[in-house]
């Protein structure tokens, strides 16, 4: 099933219909609700992303959050209390319960939607189970922990006829959509190459960041069901680094960069920026045919296990190419024969003129805003963090309008407002788009196929760095091709507690 066609327009499906190859018996009808009864949502994984971003957005929707689920007692009880306090202030009353086991959420017929913001190694297991139970799912990025899981999530979404929204929220931001519309409309000529900037891969499993702190950080935590936290991953002792005690105060990057649980920067920021590259290059629902391994120096940081940190390239059948660069101020840069467009959160830049081949000198000048190989149409950097912490990155004096206003009104030289092709535009953000699609039964901005193909790119990158290997790829089956690669790299053994993903 494709949720967006090759021109970027929405393809909808009705709730009572059959989606893709699904059998009618597989598609559960929506729960019957009484007159005026709100749809219900359960939140799973009450860490910083849920508490700091998603919770507020779901509270702003016309839904009821009826469960806050986490295997950490302190986190789930804190979340349920905050949700009920918000509802009491609206004179709704306490409706949200704290749950320890996500399986109770899935089994509850009174829950319509599930939002998953657990560590990555749980994403696909919970998502597929919720889809099979007839629930729509909003799952954080990367949508899956490995490539085999991506294929399973796509199959489950089609089989059960449910809505999946991947948390690739940059698709709901004006700077990224504008950049992709410029590219897709041919307004900077033919684009064959794109740079994506994000941190390096995951690293070999470590018990603790600093071995000297192991005793204190590994002391028993009675609030956490550690076996449930680990789930399908390999066993490791409890660590405060992996699951900080109490309500979350900061993003726990430790597990993200651990092979057991995440895919490093490839699955963290890479899931955002590779997704935008796919969108701009018109590659939604596609995979590359080749991964060219990095030739950058191996890292000397002991946490990296000697792995290279950037420098690989993904190549599509038509020759279009995505390059993984180390972090820069622009996170996605499209190089056209008649211009360059660069974007990042709260940053956008556009140059027009004869195309140039990217090299280190060009990339640095683009990031600094000093590139003079083309006419600079606009250079906006209104990111509060960069302006506060690095004084050399200032808004270009020639830009006397905010980026948001300029992009919303259209860029005069390109007449973007009247461009023929318009990409999917969310009206009030990513969560709002998900809830709207729950009602309309149309596929959302970042549906299962979009989110899973972005996850496949992330995991192809991480796999290459893990095994220091390039490989050929079969985009039809999303497996290695021409005798390259090792099939064992595509999945994992679900040997703990029988956490095999259902069908």
Secondary structure, DSSP 8 states (H G I E B T S, - for coil): --SB-TT--B-B--TTS--TT--GGG--------TT--EEEEEE--SHHIIIIIHHHHHTSSEEEEEEE-SBHHHHHHHHHHHHHHHHHTT-----EEES-HHHHHH-TT--EEEE-S-GGGHHHHHHHHHHTT-EEEE-SSS-SSHHHHHHHHHHHHHHT--EEE--GGGGSHHHHHHHHHHHTTTT--EEEEEEE-----B---S-SSGGGHHHHTS--TTB-HHHHHTTS------TTTS-SSS--S--HHHHTBTTT--HHHHTTHHHHHHHHHHHTT-TT---SEEE---S-----GGGTT---S--EEE-TTS-EEEEES--S-SEEEEETTEEEEEETTEEEEEESS-----HHHHHHHHHT---SSEEEEEEE--HHHHHH-TT----TT--S-HHHHHHH--TTTTGGG-S------SS-HHHHHHHHHHH-B--TT-HHHHHHHHHHHHHHHHHHHHT--EEEETTTTEEETT-S-GGGG-----STT-----
